[in-house]
Amino acid sequence: MPRALLLLLLLGACAAELPPIEGTISQAARAAPEPQLIPVGPILAQRDVPVRARAAELELDARAAGLRREAGALSPPAGPSLEAEGEALRRRAEELRNAPL
């Protein structure tokens, strides 16, 4: 019981900082008709109906798997490794920096 009373007092203290409600709803909103309520049952029944997005997702997943297989089957490029090419380019850059003008 004391906790409930304390909770009510704290909630009351919070309400003092709320902005006023009057004047926040425009006249156009007040004059608008109320929204039409519809039964929820048909909407919930539609959640199990397959959609085109699911078919597209499955197709893209299959394509991605195929591309991963193809990428795994590729052999590395022939010739020097990337590290060796990088080292050769660094040496050439150093030579060009030290070249007389």
C-alpha positions as CSV (number, residue, x, y, z in Angstrom):
1,M,0.0,0.0,0.0
2,P,2.7,2.5,0.8
3,R,4.4,1.7,-2.5
4,A,1.2,2.4,-4.4
5,L,0.8,5.8,-2.6
6,L,4.4,6.7,-3.4
7,L,3.9,5.8,-7.0
8,L,0.8,8.0,-7.3
9,L,2.6,10.9,-5.7
10,L,5.5,10.5,-8.2
11,L,3.1,10.3,-11.1
12,G,1.4,13.4,-10.0
13,A,4.7,15.2,-9.8
14,C,5.5,14.2,-13.4
15,A,2.2,15.5,-14.7
16,A,3.1,19.1,-13.7
17,E,5.6,19.3,-16.6
18,L,3.3,18.1,-19.4
19,P,2.4,20.7,-22.0
20,P,-1.3,21.8,-22.2
21,I,-3.5,19.7,-24.5
22,E,-5.8,22.5,-25.6
23,G,-4.9,24.1,-28.9
24,T,-2.7,21.2,-30.1
25,I,-5.3,19.7,-32.4
26,S,-6.1,21.7,-35.5
27,Q,-9.6,22.6,-36.6
28,A,-9.1,20.5,-39.7
29,A,-8.3,17.4,-37.6
30,R,-11.3,18.1,-35.4
31,A,-13.6,18.3,-38.4
32,A,-12.2,15.2,-40.1
33,P,-14.4,12.1,-40.0
34,E,-13.5,9.4,-37.5
35,P,-11.5,6.5,-39.0
36,Q,-13.4,3.4,-40.1
37,L,-12.8,0.4,-37.9
38,I,-12.3,-2.9,-39.7
39,P,-12.2,-6.4,-38.3
40,V,-8.7,-7.7,-37.4
41,G,-9.4,-11.3,-38.4
42,P,-8.9,-10.9,-42.2
43,I,-5.8,-8.9,-41.7
44,L,-4.3,-11.5,-39.4
45,A,-5.2,-14.3,-41.8
46,Q,-3.2,-12.6,-44.6
47,R,0.0,-12.9,-42.6
48,D,0.4,-16.5,-43.7
49,V,-0.3,-15.9,-47.4
50,P,3.0,-16.1,-49.4
51,V,4.1,-12.8,-50.9
52,R,6.2,-12.0,-53.9
53,A,8.9,-10.6,-51.7
54,R,9.5,-14.1,-50.2
55,A,9.9,-15.6,-53.7
56,A,12.4,-12.8,-54.7
57,E,14.3,-13.4,-51.4
58,L,14.6,-17.1,-52.2
59,E,15.7,-16.4,-55.7
60,L,18.4,-13.9,-54.5
61,D,19.6,-16.4,-51.9
62,A,20.0,-19.0,-54.6
63,R,21.9,-16.6,-56.8
64,A,24.2,-15.6,-54.0
65,A,25.0,-19.2,-53.2
66,G,25.8,-19.8,-56.8
67,L,28.1,-16.8,-56.9
68,R,29.9,-17.9,-53.8
69,R,30.4,-21.4,-55.3
70,E,31.8,-19.8,-58.5
71,A,34.1,-17.5,-56.5
72,G,35.4,-20.5,-54.5
73,A,36.2,-22.4,-57.7
74,L,38.3,-19.5,-59.1
75,S,42.0,-19.9,-58.9
76,P,44.2,-17.0,-57.8
77,P,45.6,-14.9,-60.6
78,A,48.8,-16.2,-62.2
79,G,52.0,-14.1,-61.6
80,P,53.5,-12.4,-58.7
81,S,51.5,-12.1,-55.5
82,L,49.9,-8.8,-54.5
83,E,52.6,-8.4,-51.8
84,A,55.4,-8.8,-54.3
85,E,53.7,-6.3,-56.7
86,G,53.2,-3.9,-53.8
87,E,56.9,-4.2,-52.9
88,A,58.0,-3.6,-56.5
89,L,55.8,-0.5,-56.7
90,R,57.2,0.9,-53.5
91,R,60.8,0.3,-54.7
92,R,59.9,2.1,-58.0
93,A,58.3,5.0,-56.2
94,E,61.4,5.4,-54.0
95,E,63.6,5.3,-57.1
96,L,61.5,8.1,-58.8
97,R,61.6,10.2,-55.6
98,N,65.4,10.0,-55.5
99,A,65.9,10.6,-59.2
100,P,67.7,13.9,-60.1
101,L,65.5,16.5,-61.8
